[in-house]
Amino acid sequence: MSTSEVLTRSESESETDRWEAVRDLPPSAKLVAKVLDYEETLTQKGIAEETLLPARTVRYALTRLEDAGVVSSRFSFSDARKRVYRLTI
């Protein structure tokens, strides 16, 4: 086995471990997590627009992800009424 094969294998294993906390969550939560993986931070509305999920489903998915410790949120600097979410894994 070459060095590059070993590196590729360990990278894929760490990627698998990274998503372990999301594995048993509902499909909507997995989709939200993947969108947040591509877009660093998004508001709930932004997530709903990207995923085409209803706002209620996005809220539920974010709650599940926060409970699992996969997503963190903070107040938006541009509009303090909104929260911005980001993936923490």
Secondary structure by P-SEA (a helix, b strand, c coil): ccaaaaaaaaaaaaaaaaacccccccaaaaaaaaaaaacccccaaaaaaaacccaaaaaaaaaaaaaaccbbbbcccccccbbbbbbcc
